[in-house]
Amino acid sequence: MHDTLIYSILLSFGVSLLLGPLAIPLLKRLKFRQMVRDDGPQTHLSKAGTPTMGGVIILLAAVLTCLVLFSGPVEYLLLAVLIMLGYGLVGFLDDFIKVLRRRSMGLRAYQKIIGQLGLAVVVALFAYNDPNIGSKLIVPFAGVEWDLGVWYVPFTVFAVLGVVNGVNLTDGLDGLASGVTLLNALTFGLLYIVFIGNAAGRTLYADNLKNMLVFAGAVTGACLGFLRYNTYPARVFMGDTGALALGGALAVMAIMVRMTLIIPLIGLMFVLSVVSVVLQVGSYKLRKKRVFKMAPLHHHYELKGNPETKVVAIYMIVTAITCLIALLSV
């Protein structure tokens, strides 16, 4: 199975790499340029005008790779691709409004939540009603299953929303979200190899997981290729188009193998981004005091004098370690 993962990574990487020189000038001509927050780090003001919505590069590379390499039953793969595209569409609308109205705010909060919630419910209901997934979760390291019963659906919806917004909040420095996500996607690809081997006697489930292996590799390769243009100083940003799509993709990868509980470990930096924002907002509303210099957490470290590249490197190092630990869980 490892060769399937490698082929999908290489193909998606190549497509993403080739799309860069085509997409970036097009985004410039369309004037899809980044709008920078006035209250953000002053060093980010120089980023204003950089092409955004580059997430289309990731989406095209991943989808094309899946179309080329899929085989057999496509139920899981089709859902994964549609959910990724669905979240990408929500992000695209958000980005487009920002560009159109020349402001750093796009869709209203309730509009984002409606779109995100609807897609999360679709995923949760699909998994709950699938005989090979159902309402049981694998508890990492414990070697046992946890049956949530009807509570599986709201739990999964919460998890999907958490991952999607975690990736989105982490997308604040050049190469940060794409770098951390590719490590997460690669980890799920390696986990899929294990689960395919353990699916003896369940041919349909194993074949579906083989296509999900392609999906994991496609997302990994797409992020890897995108990093060529997204590392500091970034020539293009993924925007909410890419960040929301990648969050949706990671959430589906976890759900298909009942490993939702592993997300806080491999996605630790996404969790910290969300927690830092919650603490910052909560503290300011209750005490009129801030916990961090700025939230999400990566901006706090940046304002403490750490170079952007150093913060990104540390985030990726920590993620690599947590992903290795996650691989031990099965």
Beta strands, then each sheet from edge to edge (+ up, - down):
strand 1: 136-139
strand 2: 144-147
sheet 1: 1+ 2-
end
